[in-house]
Amino acid sequence: MDDERYHLTLYTGARPVMQGWWGSWDTADGMFTLWIGKHGNVEAARIVLVDEKERRVLGSWPDTDE
């Protein structure tokens, strides 16, 4: 298992202010939801979950597709 496969980053504006890495999808997905609840009220907050192995964004908050 790759312990750093899933990379979660909290940005304020363009600056990363908090990061975490997990090997488990379930853990990373749970942390993504938790971070939205805990840090979503920070001004200009953006939270991004990336699969480093597949090099793709798995989740982004707020959802930029709207």
PDB file of N, CA, C, O and CB in Angstrom:
ATOM      1  N   MET A   1       0.849  -1.189   0.000  1.00  0.00           N
ATOM      2  CA  MET A   1       0.000   0.000   0.000  1.00  0.00           C
ATOM      3  C   MET A   1       0.889   1.244   0.000  1.00  0.00           C
ATOM      4  O   MET A   1       1.889   1.312   0.715  1.00  0.00           O
ATOM      5  CB  MET A   1      -0.963   0.002   1.231  1.00  0.00           C
ATOM      6  N   ASP A   2       0.508   2.213  -0.806  1.00  0.00           N
ATOM      7  CA  ASP A   2       1.219   3.492  -0.860  1.00  0.00           C
ATOM      8  C   ASP A   2       0.620   4.411   0.198  1.00  0.00           C
ATOM      9  O   ASP A   2      -0.506   4.882   0.041  1.00  0.00           O
ATOM     10  CB  ASP A   2       1.130   4.141  -2.291  1.00  0.00           C
ATOM     11  N   ASP A   3       1.362   4.673   1.274  1.00  0.00           N
ATOM     12  CA  ASP A   3       0.854   5.466   2.399  1.00  0.00           C
ATOM     13  C   ASP A   3       0.599   6.926   2.051  1.00  0.00           C
ATOM     14  O   ASP A   3      -0.021   7.642   2.837  1.00  0.00           O
ATOM     15  CB  ASP A   3       1.821   5.397   3.540  1.00  0.00           C
ATOM     16  N   GLU A   4       1.059   7.379   0.898  1.00  0.00           N
ATOM     17  CA  GLU A   4       0.872   8.776   0.509  1.00  0.00           C
ATOM     18  C   GLU A   4       0.131   8.902  -0.821  1.00  0.00           C
ATOM     19  O   GLU A   4       0.307   9.886  -1.539  1.00  0.00           O
ATOM     20  CB  GLU A   4       2.221   9.478   0.417  1.00  0.00           C
ATOM     21  N   ARG A   5      -0.694   7.912  -1.148  1.00  0.00           N
ATOM     22  CA  ARG A   5      -1.402   7.935  -2.434  1.00  0.00           C
ATOM     23  C   ARG A   5      -2.397   9.087  -2.521  1.00  0.00           C
ATOM     24  O   ARG A   5      -2.475   9.770  -3.542  1.00  0.00           O
ATOM     25  CB  ARG A   5      -2.129   6.615  -2.655  1.00  0.00           C
ATOM     26  N   TYR A   6      -3.156   9.302  -1.451  1.00  0.00           N
ATOM     27  CA  TYR A   6      -4.210  10.322  -1.475  1.00  0.00           C
ATOM     28  C   TYR A   6      -3.729  11.567  -0.740  1.00  0.00           C
ATOM     29  O   TYR A   6      -3.389  11.519   0.442  1.00  0.00           O
ATOM     30  CB  TYR A   6      -5.522   9.783  -0.836  1.00  0.00           C
ATOM     31  N   HIS A   7      -3.710  12.673  -1.458  1.00  0.00           N
ATOM     32  CA  HIS A   7      -3.151  13.925  -0.943  1.00  0.00           C
ATOM     33  C   HIS A   7      -4.272  14.950  -0.832  1.00  0.00           C
ATOM     34  O   HIS A   7      -4.939  15.265  -1.817  1.00  0.00           O
ATOM     35  CB  HIS A   7      -2.001  14.455  -1.862  1.00  0.00           C
ATOM     36  N   LEU A   8      -4.470  15.461   0.364  1.00  0.00           N
ATOM     37  CA  LEU A   8      -5.514  16.439   0.646  1.00  0.00           C
ATOM     38  C   LEU A   8      -4.852  17.763   1.009  1.00  0.00           C
ATOM     39  O   LEU A   8      -3.947  17.801   1.842  1.00  0.00           O
ATOM     40  CB  LEU A   8      -6.454  15.949   1.793  1.00  0.00           C
ATOM     41  N   THR A   9      -5.303  18.845   0.384  1.00  0.00           N
ATOM     42  CA  THR A   9      -4.720  20.163   0.632  1.00  0.00           C
ATOM     43  C   THR A   9      -5.816  21.185   0.878  1.00  0.00           C
ATOM     44  O   THR A   9      -6.806  21.245   0.150  1.00  0.00           O
ATOM     45  CB  THR A   9      -3.839  20.601  -0.549  1.00  0.00           C
ATOM     46  N   LEU A  10      -5.621  21.989   1.916  1.00  0.00           N
ATOM     47  CA  LEU A  10      -6.476  23.144   2.192  1.00  0.00           C
ATOM     48  C   LEU A  10      -5.708  24.377   1.746  1.00  0.00           C
ATOM     49  O   LEU A  10      -4.598  24.637   2.211  1.00  0.00           O
ATOM     50  CB  LEU A  10      -6.878  23.233   3.722  1.00  0.00           C
ATOM     51  N   TYR A  11      -6.312  25.129   0.842  1.00  0.00           N
ATOM     52  CA  TYR A  11      -5.732  26.383   0.357  1.00  0.00           C
ATOM     53  C   TYR A  11      -6.548  27.551   0.883  1.00  0.00           C
ATOM     54  O   TYR A  11      -7.761  27.440   1.057  1.00  0.00           O
ATOM     55  CB  TYR A  11      -5.675  26.410  -1.193  1.00  0.00           C
ATOM     56  N   THR A  12      -5.885  28.668   1.134  1.00  0.00           N
ATOM     57  CA  THR A  12      -6.576  29.948   1.292  1.00  0.00           C
ATOM     58  C   THR A  12      -6.022  30.814   0.179  1.00  0.00           C
ATOM     59  O   THR A  12      -4.848  31.185   0.185  1.00  0.00           O
ATOM     60  CB  THR A  12      -6.357  30.604   2.746  1.00  0.00           C
ATOM     61  N   GLY A  13      -6.884  31.131  -0.778  1.00  0.00           N
ATOM     62  CA  GLY A  13      -6.403  31.766  -1.993  1.00  0.00           C
ATOM     63  C   GLY A  13      -5.526  30.774  -2.729  1.00  0.00           C
ATOM     64  O   GLY A  13      -5.935  29.637  -2.963  1.00  0.00           O
ATOM     65  N   ALA A  14      -4.329  31.189  -3.094  1.00  0.00           N
ATOM     66  CA  ALA A  14      -3.405  30.308  -3.817  1.00  0.00           C
ATOM     67  C   ALA A  14      -2.415  29.605  -2.894  1.00  0.00           C
ATOM     68  O   ALA A  14      -1.591  28.816  -3.358  1.00  0.00           O
ATOM     69  CB  ALA A  14      -2.646  31.102  -4.857  1.00  0.00           C
ATOM     70  N   ARG A  15      -2.486  29.879  -1.607  1.00  0.00           N
ATOM     71  CA  ARG A  15      -1.483  29.384  -0.658  1.00  0.00           C
ATOM     72  C   ARG A  15      -1.969  28.130   0.067  1.00  0.00           C
ATOM     73  O   ARG A  15      -3.034  28.157   0.683  1.00  0.00           O
ATOM     74  CB  ARG A  15      -1.135  30.473   0.363  1.00  0.00           C
ATOM     75  N   PRO A  16      -1.207  27.024   0.006  1.00  0.00           N
ATOM     76  CA  PRO A  16      -1.564  25.848   0.798  1.00  0.00           C
ATOM     77  C   PRO A  16      -1.273  26.118   2.275  1.00  0.00           C
ATOM     78  O   PRO A  16      -0.184  26.574   2.622  1.00  0.00           O
ATOM     79  CB  PRO A  16      -0.787  24.592   0.306  1.00  0.00           C
ATOM     80  N   VAL A  17      -2.247  25.835   3.143  1.00  0.00           N
ATOM     81  CA  VAL A  17      -2.056  26.086   4.572  1.00  0.00           C
ATOM     82  C   VAL A  17      -2.113  24.810   5.409  1.00  0.00           C
ATOM     83  O   VAL A  17      -1.714  24.812   6.574  1.00  0.00           O
ATOM     84  CB  VAL A  17      -3.101  27.059   5.065  1.00  0.00           C
ATOM     85  N   MET A  18      -2.611  23.713   4.816  1.00  0.00           N
ATOM     86  CA  MET A  18      -2.680  22.450   5.542  1.00  0.00           C
ATOM     87  C   MET A  18      -2.696  21.319   4.520  1.00  0.00           C
ATOM     88  O   MET A  18      -3.352  21.413   3.482  1.00  0.00           O
ATOM     89  CB  MET A  18      -3.942  22.392   6.474  1.00  0.00           C
ATOM     90  N   GLN A  19      -1.956  20.237   4.830  1.00  0.00           N
ATOM     91  CA  GLN A  19      -1.904  19.098   3.922  1.00  0.00           C
ATOM     92  C   GLN A  19      -1.931  17.807   4.713  1.00  0.00           C
ATOM     93  O   GLN A  19      -1.525  17.761   5.874  1.00  0.00           O
ATOM     94  CB  GLN A  19      -0.653  19.158   3.036  1.00  0.00           C
ATOM     95  N   GLY A  20      -2.417  16.755   4.064  1.00  0.00           N
ATOM     96  CA  GLY A  20      -2.399  15.432   4.656  1.00  0.00           C
ATOM     97  C   GLY A  20      -2.300  14.387   3.562  1.00  0.00           C
ATOM     98  O   GLY A  20      -2.742  14.611   2.435  1.00  0.00           O
ATOM     99  N   TRP A  21      -1.713  13.236   3.900  1.00  0.00           N
ATOM    100  CA  TRP A  21      -1.561  12.135   2.958  1.00  0.00           C
ATOM    101  C   TRP A  21      -2.053  10.855   3.623  1.00  0.00           C
ATOM    102  O   TRP A  21      -1.783  10.609   4.798  1.00  0.00           O
ATOM    103  CB  TRP A  21      -0.080  11.992   2.491  1.00  0.00           C
ATOM    104  N   TRP A  22      -2.782  10.037   2.852  1.00  0.00           N
ATOM    105  CA  TRP A  22      -3.286   8.765   3.364  1.00  0.00           C
ATOM    106  C   TRP A  22      -3.155   7.687   2.299  1.00  0.00           C
ATOM    107  O   TRP A  22      -3.196   7.973   1.102  1.00  0.00           O
ATOM    108  CB  TRP A  22      -4.754   8.899   3.818  1.00  0.00           C
ATOM    109  N   GLY A  23      -3.000   6.459   2.741  1.00  0.00           N
ATOM    110  CA  GLY A  23      -2.936   5.321   1.831  1.00  0.00           C
ATOM    111  C   GLY A  23      -4.283   4.705   1.561  1.00  0.00           C
ATOM    112  O   GLY A  23      -4.448   3.980   0.580  1.00  0.00           O
ATOM    113  N   SER A  24      -5.245   4.978   2.409  1.00  0.00           N
ATOM    114  CA  SER A  24      -6.584   4.397   2.299  1.00  0.00           C
ATOM    115  C   SER A  24      -7.559   5.393   1.684  1.00  0.00           C
ATOM    116  O   SER A  24      -7.656   6.537   2.128  1.00  0.00           O
ATOM    117  CB  SER A  24      -7.089   3.945   3.677  1.00  0.00           C
ATOM    118  N   TRP A  25      -8.288   4.943   0.646  1.00  0.00           N
ATOM    119  CA  TRP A  25      -9.311   5.796   0.036  1.00  0.00           C
ATOM    120  C   TRP A  25     -10.379   6.163   1.063  1.00  0.00           C
ATOM    121  O   TRP A  25     -10.783   7.323   1.136  1.00  0.00           O
ATOM    122  CB  TRP A  25      -9.956   5.090  -1.177  1.00  0.00           C
ATOM    123  N   ASP A  26     -10.839   5.206   1.850  1.00  0.00           N
ATOM    124  CA  ASP A  26     -11.895   5.472   2.835  1.00  0.00           C
ATOM    125  C   ASP A  26     -11.470   6.555   3.825  1.00  0.00           C
ATOM    126  O   ASP A  26     -12.260   7.439   4.157  1.00  0.00           O
ATOM    127  CB  ASP A  26     -12.256   4.184   3.592  1.00  0.00           C
ATOM    128  N   THR A  27     -10.241   6.489   4.290  1.00  0.00           N
ATOM    129  CA  THR A  27      -9.737   7.499   5.220  1.00  0.00           C
ATOM    130  C   THR A  27      -9.639   8.859   4.542  1.00  0.00           C
ATOM    131  O   THR A  27     -10.075   9.866   5.100  1.00  0.00           O
ATOM    132  CB  THR A  27      -8.366   7.085   5.773  1.00  0.00           C
ATOM    133  N   ALA A  28      -9.072   8.892   3.349  1.00  0.00           N
ATOM    134  CA  ALA A  28      -8.908  10.163   2.631  1.00  0.00           C
ATOM    135  C   ALA A  28     -10.257  10.805   2.327  1.00  0.00           C
ATOM    136  O   ALA A  28     -10.415  12.016   2.483  1.00  0.00           O
ATOM    137  CB  ALA A  28      -8.130   9.943   1.326  1.00  0.00           C
ATOM    138  N   ASP A  29     -11.219  10.015   1.899  1.00  0.00           N
ATOM    139  CA  ASP A  29     -12.553  10.538   1.594  1.00  0.00           C
ATOM    140  C   ASP A  29     -13.224  11.069   2.862  1.00  0.00           C
ATOM    141  O   ASP A  29     -13.878  12.112   2.831  1.00  0.00           O
ATOM    142  CB  ASP A  29     -13.427   9.443   0.945  1.00  0.00           C
ATOM    143  N   GLY A  30     -13.063  10.355   3.968  1.00  0.00           N
ATOM    144  CA  GLY A  30     -13.611  10.818   5.240  1.00  0.00           C
ATOM    145  C   GLY A  30     -12.969  12.115   5.702  1.00  0.00           C
ATOM    146  O   GLY A  30     -13.650  13.000   6.219  1.00  0.00           O
ATOM    147  N   MET A  31     -11.664  12.229   5.516  1.00  0.00           N
ATOM    148  CA  MET A  31     -10.963  13.455   5.896  1.00  0.00           C
ATOM    149  C   MET A  31     -11.376  14.623   5.005  1.00  0.00           C
ATOM    150  O   MET A  31     -11.480  15.754   5.480  1.00  0.00           O
ATOM    151  CB  MET A  31      -9.448  13.248   5.821  1.00  0.00           C
ATOM    152  N   PHE A  32     -11.609  14.367   3.733  1.00  0.00           N
ATOM    153  CA  PHE A  32     -12.087  15.403   2.811  1.00  0.00           C
ATOM    154  C   PHE A  32     -13.389  15.996   3.341  1.00  0.00           C
ATOM    155  O   PHE A  32     -13.537  17.216   3.417  1.00  0.00           O
ATOM    156  CB  PHE A  32     -12.293  14.824   1.380  1.00  0.00           C
ATOM    157  N   THR A  33     -14.323  15.135   3.703  1.00  0.00           N
ATOM    158  CA  THR A  33     -15.608  15.585   4.255  1.00  0.00           C
ATOM    159  C   THR A  33     -15.410  16.318   5.578  1.00  0.00           C
ATOM    160  O   THR A  33     -16.020  17.363   5.805  1.00  0.00           O
ATOM    161  CB  THR A  33     -16.557  14.391   4.453  1.00  0.00           C
ATOM    162  N   LEU A  34     -14.568  15.782   6.447  1.00  0.00           N
ATOM    163  CA  LEU A  34     -14.289  16.406   7.740  1.00  0.00           C
ATOM    164  C   LEU A  34     -13.678  17.795   7.559  1.00  0.00           C
ATOM    165  O   LEU A  34     -14.079  18.740   8.239  1.00  0.00           O
ATOM    166  CB  LEU A  34     -13.348  15.520   8.568  1.00  0.00           C
ATOM    167  N   TRP A  35     -12.721  17.925   6.656  1.00  0.00           N
ATOM    168  CA  TRP A  35     -12.072  19.220   6.434  1.00  0.00           C
ATOM    169  C   TRP A  35     -13.064  20.249   5.913  1.00  0.00           C
ATOM    170  O   TRP A  35     -12.989  21.419   6.286  1.00  0.00           O
ATOM    171  CB  TRP A  35     -10.909  19.074   5.451  1.00  0.00           C
ATOM    172  N   ILE A  36     -13.990  19.834   5.061  1.00  0.00           N
ATOM    173  CA  ILE A  36     -15.013  20.766   4.577  1.00  0.00           C
ATOM    174  C   ILE A  36     -15.814  21.297   5.760  1.00  0.00           C
ATOM    175  O   ILE A  36     -16.062  22.499   5.854  1.00  0.00           O
ATOM    176  CB  ILE A  36     -15.954  20.076   3.543  1.00  0.00           C
ATOM    177  N   GLY A  37     -16.218  20.408   6.661  1.00  0.00           N
ATOM    178  CA  GLY A  37     -16.974  20.816   7.842  1.00  0.00           C
ATOM    179  C   GLY A  37     -16.183  21.690   8.795  1.00  0.00           C
ATOM    180  O   GLY A  37     -16.724  22.642   9.358  1.00  0.00           O
ATOM    181  N   LYS A  38     -14.906  21.379   8.983  1.00  0.00           N
ATOM    182  CA  LYS A  38     -14.090  22.116   9.949  1.00  0.00           C
ATOM    183  C   LYS A  38     -13.479  23.392   9.391  1.00  0.00           C
ATOM    184  O   LYS A  38     -13.304  24.363  10.127  1.00  0.00           O
ATOM    185  CB  LYS A  38     -12.998  21.234  10.456  1.00  0.00           C
ATOM    186  N   HIS A  39     -13.152  23.409   8.106  1.00  0.00           N
ATOM    187  CA  HIS A  39     -12.387  24.522   7.546  1.00  0.00           C
ATOM    188  C   HIS A  39     -13.092  25.237   6.395  1.00  0.00           C
ATOM    189  O   HIS A  39     -12.553  26.188   5.830  1.00  0.00           O
ATOM    190  CB  HIS A  39     -11.058  24.024   7.073  1.00  0.00           C
ATOM    191  N   GLY A  40     -14.281  24.788   6.053  1.00  0.00           N
ATOM    192  CA  GLY A  40     -15.004  25.381   4.935  1.00  0.00           C
ATOM    193  C   GLY A  40     -15.408  26.824   5.146  1.00  0.00           C
ATOM    194  O   GLY A  40     -15.721  27.528   4.186  1.00  0.00           O
ATOM    195  N   ASN A  41     -15.404  27.276   6.400  1.00  0.00           N
ATOM    196  CA  ASN A  41     -15.784  28.665   6.690  1.00  0.00           C
ATOM    197  C   ASN A  41     -14.596  29.629   6.650  1.00  0.00           C
ATOM    198  O   ASN A  41     -14.777  30.833   6.833  1.00  0.00           O
ATOM    199  CB  ASN A  41     -16.447  28.740   8.052  1.00  0.00           C
ATOM    200  N   VAL A  42     -13.395  29.123   6.416  1.00  0.00           N
ATOM    201  CA  VAL A  42     -12.210  29.973   6.302  1.00  0.00           C
ATOM    202  C   VAL A  42     -12.332  30.797   5.022  1.00  0.00           C
ATOM    203  O   VAL A  42     -12.702  30.272   3.971  1.00  0.00           O
ATOM    204  CB  VAL A  42     -10.891  29.119   6.300  1.00  0.00           C
ATOM    205  N   GLU A  43     -12.021  32.081   5.115  1.00  0.00           N
ATOM    206  CA  GLU A  43     -12.130  32.957   3.947  1.00  0.00           C
ATOM    207  C   GLU A  43     -11.264  32.445   2.798  1.00  0.00           C
ATOM    208  O   GLU A  43     -10.087  32.140   2.986  1.00  0.00           O
ATOM    209  CB  GLU A  43     -11.725  34.394   4.315  1.00  0.00           C
ATOM    210  N   ALA A  44     -11.851  32.356   1.619  1.00  0.00           N
ATOM    211  CA  ALA A  44     -11.190  31.910   0.383  1.00  0.00           C
ATOM    212  C   ALA A  44     -10.694  30.468   0.471  1.00  0.00           C
ATOM    213  O   ALA A  44      -9.742  30.099  -0.216  1.00  0.00           O
ATOM    214  CB  ALA A  44     -10.020  32.828   0.060  1.00  0.00           C
ATOM    215  N   ALA A  45     -11.336  29.644   1.317  1.00  0.00           N
ATOM    216  CA  ALA A  45     -10.918  28.249   1.468  1.00  0.00           C
ATOM    217  C   ALA A  45     -11.222  27.451   0.205  1.00  0.00           C
ATOM    218  O   ALA A  45     -12.257  27.625  -0.439  1.00  0.00           O
ATOM    219  CB  ALA A  45     -11.614  27.606   2.678  1.00  0.00           C
ATOM    220  N   ARG A  46     -10.280  26.572  -0.121  1.00  0.00           N
ATOM    221  CA  ARG A  46     -10.465  25.610  -1.201  1.00  0.00           C
ATOM    222  C   ARG A  46      -9.806  24.320  -0.738  1.00  0.00           C
ATOM    223  O   ARG A  46      -8.670  24.336  -0.264  1.00  0.00           O
ATOM    224  CB  ARG A  46      -9.855  26.125  -2.573  1.00  0.00           C
ATOM    225  N   ILE A  47     -10.514  23.204  -0.872  1.00  0.00           N
ATOM    226  CA  ILE A  47     -10.015  21.915  -0.415  1.00  0.00           C
ATOM    227  C   ILE A  47      -9.977  20.977  -1.615  1.00  0.00           C
ATOM    228  O   ILE A  47     -10.966  20.828  -2.333  1.00  0.00           O
ATOM    229  CB  ILE A  47     -10.903  21.331   0.738  1.00  0.00           C
ATOM    230  N   VAL A  48      -8.819  20.347  -1.822  1.00  0.00           N
ATOM    231  CA  VAL A  48      -8.626  19.512  -3.007  1.00  0.00           C
ATOM    232  C   VAL A  48      -8.058  18.159  -2.585  1.00  0.00           C
ATOM    233  O   VAL A  48      -7.088  18.088  -1.829  1.00  0.00           O
ATOM    234  CB  VAL A  48      -7.684  20.209  -4.033  1.00  0.00           C
ATOM    235  N   LEU A  49      -8.679  17.085  -3.086  1.00  0.00           N
ATOM    236  CA  LEU A  49      -8.216  15.719  -2.848  1.00  0.00           C
ATOM    237  C   LEU A  49      -7.692  15.160  -4.166  1.00  0.00           C
ATOM    238  O   LEU A  49      -8.404  15.140  -5.170  1.00  0.00           O
ATOM    239  CB  LEU A  49      -9.363  14.818  -2.266  1.00  0.00           C
ATOM    240  N   VAL A  50      -6.433  14.703  -4.152  1.00  0.00           N
ATOM    241  CA  VAL A  50      -5.771  14.220  -5.364  1.00  0.00           C
ATOM    242  C   VAL A  50      -5.300  12.787  -5.162  1.00  0.00           C
ATOM    243  O   VAL A  50      -4.787  12.437  -4.099  1.00  0.00           O
ATOM    244  CB  VAL A  50      -4.580  15.132  -5.741  1.00  0.00           C
ATOM    245  N   ASP A  51      -5.478  11.955  -6.193  1.00  0.00           N
ATOM    246  CA  ASP A  51      -4.892  10.618  -6.232  1.00  0.00           C
ATOM    247  C   ASP A  51      -3.519  10.781  -6.877  1.00  0.00           C
ATOM    248  O   ASP A  51      -3.425  10.976  -8.089  1.00  0.00           O
ATOM    249  CB  ASP A  51      -5.807   9.581  -7.030  1.00  0.00           C
ATOM    250  N   GLU A  52      -2.460  10.702  -6.083  1.00  0.00           N
ATOM    251  CA  GLU A  52      -1.103  10.928  -6.584  1.00  0.00           C
ATOM    252  C   GLU A  52      -0.657   9.816  -7.531  1.00  0.00           C
ATOM    253  O   GLU A  52       0.150  10.057  -8.429  1.00  0.00           O
ATOM    254  CB  GLU A  52      -0.124  11.039  -5.418  1.00  0.00           C
ATOM    255  N   LYS A  53      -1.171   8.607  -7.340  1.00  0.00           N
ATOM    256  CA  LYS A  53      -0.789   7.491  -8.207  1.00  0.00           C
ATOM    257  C   LYS A  53      -1.355   7.683  -9.610  1.00  0.00           C
ATOM    258  O   LYS A  53      -0.649   7.491 -10.600  1.00  0.00           O
ATOM    259  CB  LYS A  53      -1.276   6.154  -7.616  1.00  0.00           C
ATOM    260  N   GLU A  54      -2.630   8.062  -9.694  1.00  0.00           N
ATOM    261  CA  GLU A  54      -3.281   8.252 -10.994  1.00  0.00           C
ATOM    262  C   GLU A  54      -3.170   9.689 -11.498  1.00  0.00           C
ATOM    263  O   GLU A  54      -3.561   9.996 -12.625  1.00  0.00           O
ATOM    264  CB  GLU A  54      -4.743   7.858 -10.903  1.00  0.00           C
ATOM    265  N   ARG A  55      -2.632  10.566 -10.648  1.00  0.00           N
ATOM    266  CA  ARG A  55      -2.433  11.983 -10.986  1.00  0.00           C
ATOM    267  C   ARG A  55      -3.726  12.639 -11.458  1.00  0.00           C
ATOM    268  O   ARG A  55      -3.795  13.221 -12.540  1.00  0.00           O
ATOM    269  CB  ARG A  55      -1.361  12.125 -12.068  1.00  0.00           C
ATOM    270  N   ARG A  56      -4.753  12.526 -10.608  1.00  0.00           N
ATOM    271  CA  ARG A  56      -6.023  13.173 -10.946  1.00  0.00           C
ATOM    272  C   ARG A  56      -6.723  13.670  -9.690  1.00  0.00           C
ATOM    273  O   ARG A  56      -6.555  13.119  -8.602  1.00  0.00           O
ATOM    274  CB  ARG A  56      -6.938  12.205 -11.713  1.00  0.00           C
ATOM    275  N   VAL A  57      -7.509  14.721  -9.867  1.00  0.00           N
ATOM    276  CA  VAL A  57      -8.284  15.297  -8.770  1.00  0.00           C
ATOM    277  C   VAL A  57      -9.518  14.431  -8.545  1.00  0.00           C
ATOM    278  O   VAL A  57     -10.275  14.157  -9.476  1.00  0.00           O
ATOM    279  CB  VAL A  57      -8.686  16.780  -9.074  1.00  0.00           C
ATOM    280  N   LEU A  58      -9.712  14.003  -7.301  1.00  0.00           N
ATOM    281  CA  LEU A  58     -10.859  13.172  -6.940  1.00  0.00           C
ATOM    282  C   LEU A  58     -11.989  13.994  -6.343  1.00  0.00           C
ATOM    283  O   LEU A  58     -13.154  13.602  -6.415  1.00  0.00           O
ATOM    284  CB  LEU A  58     -10.437  12.095  -5.962  1.00  0.00           C
ATOM    285  N   GLY A  59     -11.651  15.118  -5.760  1.00  0.00           N
ATOM    286  CA  GLY A  59     -12.660  15.975  -5.155  1.00  0.00           C
ATOM    287  C   GLY A  59     -12.127  17.374  -4.975  1.00  0.00           C
ATOM    288  O   GLY A  59     -10.935  17.586  -4.753  1.00  0.00           O
ATOM    289  N   SER A  60     -13.043  18.331  -5.075  1.00  0.00           N
ATOM    290  CA  SER A  60     -12.675  19.728  -4.904  1.00  0.00           C
ATOM    291  C   SER A  60     -13.850  20.448  -4.264  1.00  0.00           C
ATOM    292  O   SER A  60     -14.999  20.255  -4.663  1.00  0.00           O
ATOM    293  CB  SER A  60     -12.281  20.387  -6.263  1.00  0.00           C
ATOM    294  N   TRP A  61     -13.558  21.276  -3.271  1.00  0.00           N
ATOM    295  CA  TRP A  61     -14.598  22.056  -2.612  1.00  0.00           C
ATOM    296  C   TRP A  61     -14.119  23.487  -2.470  1.00  0.00           C
ATOM    297  O   TRP A  61     -12.971  23.672  -2.066  1.00  0.00           O
ATOM    298  CB  TRP A  61     -14.962  21.455  -1.229  1.00  0.00           C
ATOM    299  N   PRO A  62     -14.879  24.485  -2.760  1.00  0.00           N
ATOM    300  CA  PRO A  62     -16.212  24.340  -3.335  1.00  0.00           C
ATOM    301  C   PRO A  62     -16.130  23.782  -4.755  1.00  0.00           C
ATOM    302  O   PRO A  62     -15.115  23.927  -5.436  1.00  0.00           O
ATOM    303  CB  PRO A  62     -16.947  25.690  -3.335  1.00  0.00           C
ATOM    304  N   ASP A  63     -17.209  23.148  -5.182  1.00  0.00           N
ATOM    305  CA  ASP A  63     -17.264  22.528  -6.502  1.00  0.00           C
ATOM    306  C   ASP A  63     -17.168  23.620  -7.561  1.00  0.00           C
ATOM    307  O   ASP A  63     -18.050  24.473  -7.655  1.00  0.00           O
ATOM    308  CB  ASP A  63     -18.570  21.694  -6.679  1.00  0.00           C
ATOM    309  N   THR A  64     -16.115  23.597  -8.350  1.00  0.00           N
ATOM    310  CA  THR A  64     -15.882  24.649  -9.345  1.00  0.00           C
ATOM    311  C   THR A  64     -16.657  24.424 -10.635  1.00  0.00           C
ATOM    312  O   THR A  64     -16.617  25.272 -11.526  1.00  0.00           O
ATOM    313  CB  THR A  64     -14.409  24.744  -9.658  1.00  0.00           C
ATOM    314  N   ASP A  65     -17.367  23.294 -10.758  1.00  0.00           N
ATOM    315  CA  ASP A  65     -18.143  23.010 -11.969  1.00  0.00           C
ATOM    316  C   ASP A  65     -19.499  23.688 -11.971  1.00  0.00           C
ATOM    317  O   ASP A  65     -20.198  23.666 -12.984  1.00  0.00           O
ATOM    318  CB  ASP A  65     -18.329  21.527 -12.125  1.00  0.00           C
ATOM    319  N   GLU A  66     -19.882  24.290 -10.855  1.00  0.00           N
ATOM    320  CA  GLU A  66     -21.213  24.909 -10.770  1.00  0.00           C
ATOM    321  C   GLU A  66     -21.230  26.252 -11.446  1.00  0.00           C
ATOM    322  O   GLU A  66     -22.267  26.916 -11.473  1.00  0.00           O
ATOM    323  CB  GLU A  66     -21.649  25.059  -9.321  1.00  0.00           C
TER     324      GLU A  66
END
